Amino acid sequence: MVDGFSNSNAIPGLILVGAFAVPFSGLVFFFESNAFKDISLFEVIKVFFIGGIFSMVVTLFLYQFVTFSSTSQIFGVLTLKDSLSIGIVEELGKVLIISYFISQLDVHHVLDGILIGAAVGSGFAAFETAGYIYRANTQLVAVAILRGWSAIGGHLVWAAITGGAIMIVKRDHPFKFSQLLDTRFLVFFVLAVLMHAAWDWNITILGSDYLKLILLIGLAWIVVFVLMNAGLKEISHLKQQSHS
């Protein structure tokens, strides 16, 4: 409708669908996968909107302490250093908000952390993508399609990974920021940062940007499934305790 019929009234709908459809659908998957069902749908949606907005605000604040290379500023080409800076800043911004909601909701399970992380990450992804589509001018349909399908393996899953990792070190204890220095968390956090950096870095695999994205999406979901498996083992452990 936007291109074929030159109808500018369709632009808000394109932005809404292109930015929110995939991240929110992925969030529904994580909500349904949380076997404990101890976080209500209302809470999840609240974290999606509030967490998504505030994680972007925190990220924008952290960007004030980052300097990008002249290559990036002049030609728009991200170097490895630039990409790592983006990965660290944006993943750290989301982690701080995820930590807040984990503490506020007082959750105790790995699957809970994955869900909260996915809620913050999907909100971040949706609002960020809305901005990209809005600024795309004549390319807004192409941008909406690309960022739409690739959102299934971006901020949504990177934040789900760090959310689950926080719960691995927190467990039943009250949240403390010192827990973010635990090696078990840092391993997953660094993985998320590296995947994010590789996503943004101006390199291709066999000359294809799409192949790079597909491989990174697959890797991210493998890490998520590892964490979800740990969460399912936690259920079995709790069942054994209840029967003993």
Secondary structure, DSSP 8 states (H G I E B T S, - for coil): -TTTS--GGGHHHHHHHHHHHHHHHHHHHHHHH-TT--S-HHHHHHIIIIIHHHHHHHHHHHGGG----HHHHHH----HHHHHHHHHHHHHHHHHHHHHHHHHHT--SHHHHHHHHHHHHHHHHHHHHHHHHHT-GGGHHHHHHHHHHHGGGTHHHHHHHHHHHHHHHHTTS---GGGGGSHHHHHHHHHHHHHHHHHHSS--BTTBHHHHHHHHHHHHHHHHHHHHHHHHHHHHHHHHHHH-
